[in-house]
Amino acid sequence: MSEHGHHIIKLSTLWNVAASLTVLTVLTVVVSNLGLPSPLDILSALVIALTKAYLVAAFFMGLRWDNKFNSVLIIGAVFFFLLMVGITMLDTMYRVEVVPSF
């Protein structure tokens, strides 16, 4: 795990993270039923999903106490993912209507 050996995570920390993940899951369902406009519904879902992914990676996978290079790799992967999603959203939001004859 880390250079100093294994890190023991307190049970209360794991329960707090699990409760936070449950609350964020409920928040995802609530936000999906609000009927937000097109770009906001996707962005809110991505923010909640990335927050849940951070909690899982940091606490359940132990990246919070692991080598910092692994955290840099995860941050780079998330940045690349957001870049690709952003480029895709730019493409779909400003697309010209399809010709009806096709």
Backbone torsions as a table, in degrees:
resi	resn	phi	psi	omega
1	MET	NA	-70.7	179.6
2	SER	-122.3	-179.8	-178.5
3	GLU	-71.5	-20.6	-175.9
4	HIS	-101.8	9.8	-179.2
5	GLY	104.1	-167.6	-177.0
6	HIS	-77.8	145.6	176.6
7	HIS	-104.4	130.1	178.9
8	ILE	-92.5	120.9	-179.6
9	ILE	-92.9	135.3	179.1
10	LYS	-65.1	145.4	179.0
11	LEU	-62.6	-35.6	179.5
12	SER	-65.4	-34.2	176.9
13	THR	-65.5	-43.8	178.8
14	LEU	-63.5	-40.1	178.2
15	TRP	-66.8	-38.1	178.2
16	ASN	-65.7	-40.1	177.6
17	VAL	-67.0	-41.3	178.0
18	ALA	-63.5	-39.5	177.3
19	ALA	-66.4	-38.7	177.4
20	SER	-64.3	-40.2	177.6
21	LEU	-64.8	-37.1	177.4
22	THR	-66.0	-44.1	178.2
23	VAL	-62.6	-41.7	179.2
24	LEU	-67.1	-32.9	175.9
25	THR	-66.6	-42.9	176.1
26	VAL	-63.3	-40.3	177.5
27	LEU	-62.7	-36.2	176.0
28	THR	-61.3	-43.9	179.6
29	VAL	-66.4	-41.5	-179.8
30	VAL	-64.3	-45.3	-178.8
31	VAL	-66.4	-35.5	179.5
32	SER	-67.9	-26.1	179.5
33	ASN	-90.7	-1.8	-179.9
34	LEU	-75.1	-26.2	-178.4
35	GLY	76.5	45.0	179.0
36	LEU	-67.7	156.3	176.7
37	PRO	-61.6	165.7	-168.2
38	SER	-52.0	-54.6	-177.6
39	PRO	-72.3	-30.7	-175.7
40	LEU	-70.9	-32.9	-179.9
41	ASP	-67.4	-39.4	178.1
42	ILE	-69.5	-43.4	-179.3
43	LEU	-64.7	-41.5	179.2
44	SER	-66.4	-38.9	177.6
45	ALA	-64.7	-39.6	179.2
46	LEU	-68.0	-38.9	179.1
47	VAL	-64.0	-43.8	178.9
48	ILE	-66.0	-41.7	-179.8
49	ALA	-65.8	-39.8	178.7
50	LEU	-69.1	-34.2	175.8
51	THR	-64.6	-43.2	177.9
52	LYS	-66.0	-38.6	178.0
53	ALA	-64.5	-38.2	176.8
54	TYR	-62.8	-45.2	-179.7
55	LEU	-61.4	-42.8	179.3
56	VAL	-65.4	-46.1	-177.8
57	ALA	-67.4	-41.4	-175.5
58	ALA	-72.5	-43.9	-172.0
59	PHE	-101.1	-50.8	-177.4
60	PHE	-73.3	-34.3	178.2
61	MET	-90.5	-9.6	175.1
62	GLY	78.8	19.0	-179.4
63	LEU	-68.5	-20.8	178.7
64	ARG	-64.0	-31.6	-178.1
65	TRP	-108.5	4.7	-176.3
66	ASP	-89.3	-178.8	177.9
67	ASN	-59.1	137.9	-175.8
68	LYS	-66.8	-23.3	178.7
69	PHE	-63.4	-36.6	177.2
70	ASN	-64.8	-36.7	176.6
71	SER	-66.0	-38.2	178.0
72	VAL	-64.1	-39.5	177.6
73	LEU	-63.8	-41.6	179.1
74	ILE	-65.8	-42.9	179.4
75	ILE	-63.5	-39.7	177.0
76	GLY	-63.6	-40.3	178.5
77	ALA	-66.0	-40.5	178.0
78	VAL	-66.0	-41.2	178.1
79	PHE	-62.2	-43.3	178.7
80	PHE	-63.7	-40.0	177.2
81	PHE	-62.0	-45.5	179.3
82	LEU	-65.2	-35.8	176.6
83	LEU	-62.3	-46.2	-179.9
84	MET	-66.2	-40.0	177.5
85	VAL	-65.9	-40.1	178.2
86	GLY	-63.0	-42.6	178.2
87	ILE	-64.9	-40.2	178.2
88	THR	-65.0	-41.7	179.0
89	MET	-65.4	-38.0	176.6
90	LEU	-61.9	-38.3	-180.0
91	ASP	-67.8	-44.1	-175.7
92	THR	-79.1	-28.9	-178.3
93	MET	-75.2	-31.4	-175.6
94	TYR	-112.4	27.5	-179.3
95	ARG	-78.8	139.9	177.2
96	VAL	-74.5	146.5	-179.8
97	GLU	-59.8	145.9	-179.0
98	VAL	-74.0	142.4	177.7
99	VAL	-66.8	127.8	-174.6
100	PRO	-64.3	-20.7	-177.2
101	SER	-75.5	-14.6	-179.6
102	PHE	-91.3	NA	NA
